[in-house]
Amino acid sequence: MASHEDDEEQDRCRICFGGHDDGPLVRPCTCRGSAKCVHSACLEKWRRTGPREDAAYRCGECKDDFQDPLSLELLRERLQAERMNGQATITTLGTLASELQTQGHGDEAEPLLREQLEKTRETFGIRHPSTLLTMTNLGGALRQKGDLVAAESLYREALEVQRETLGNRDPHTLLVIKSLGVLLLAKGDRAGAEQLLREALEGFRETLGNRHRDTLNSIDSLACLLELKGDFAAAGSLYREALHVQRDTLGSRHRLTLATISRLGVMLLDRYTPGCQDGDLAAAEPLLREALKGRRETLGNQHPDTLASIEFLAMLLQDQKRREELPAREQRIAAREQMKDDIAAHRLAAFLAEFVL
């Protein structure tokens, strides 16, 4: 059987076919086999000069978005060039805004989405799918900045039209149902959120199947709600279902896989009770370390997701230190209750920060 080292020696850049001796090889997307590796310099040249319009931000093979600073740089340059020519397109506005939201720059995305919404309303009308999608994306940007009232109004307006025109099982309708459910969760309406999140997951399973990315994201959303309700068994089952498929289809270093790894680790940390479930705490640590390592390597040390992983791992290590210093069970429980409050304060915020339509 070939070793991991042998596999690395055989890796080749999918563009120039060179190996490690020609420069560091990276895996920027979900491509597998001989296409999984590429030199950073080769990939950047292809993205800057390639004929494909989406080369700036998306792999041409697996269609996975790169979601990196270069994506923003190239899309900003494209939008600036279009503005200079008097033709800022709806597509470029939406693509750049989506990238900004995904990478945690919601404030910069909002004015672009407002401009895009104005253009789509004028061009296509209020009931056109492009207008409704832009309305939903703007709702997501407003939710990111904390304007939940305005975001909810946009979500409900878009959802009402989509239910009428596309039906309740159309994937676009289901995405808005899920987004509204996440917003209600942020507002503290867990009952309303659960009803919508269950509807969205059922619809995704029926229309897209259990392995589709939208289905997996919907599984994660419902699992987060169940975890917040304290139903750890149901939440853990959903997290593990999603993680198994994500590792198989996206790989262990994909941002969505890392998000699920982190959430499962945090859930195990949260449900640990001193003296009762030491196994949960032991199982949490390797997951939190894997999430942090993966995010540092793929997102960098200053990305909000990386910082959240650092914080959660620090909580676990702090609790381990408390357990050593407080051998009495009653004292340990008191210390654990304080940490549970800390986790509750960060967990939902981290989930909402990661959530993008």
ABEGO torsion letter per residue (X at the ends): XBBAAAAAAABBBAAAGBBAAAEBBBBABABBEAAABBBAAAAAAAAAABABAAAAABBAAAGBBAGBAAAAAAAAAAAAAAAAAGBBBAAAAAAAAAAAAAAGBAAAAAAAAAAAAAAAAAAAEAABAAAAAAAAAAAAAAAAAGBAAAAAAAAAAAAAAAAAAAEAABAAAAAAAAAAAAAAAAAGBAAAAAAAAAAAAAAAAAAAEAABAAAAAAAAAAAAAAAAAGBAAAAAAAAAAAAAAAAAAAEAABAAAAAAAAAAAAAAAAABBBGABAAAAAAAAAAAAAAAAAAAAAAEAABAAAAAAAAAAAAAAAAAAAAAABABAAAAAAAAAAAAAAAAAAAAAAAAAABBX
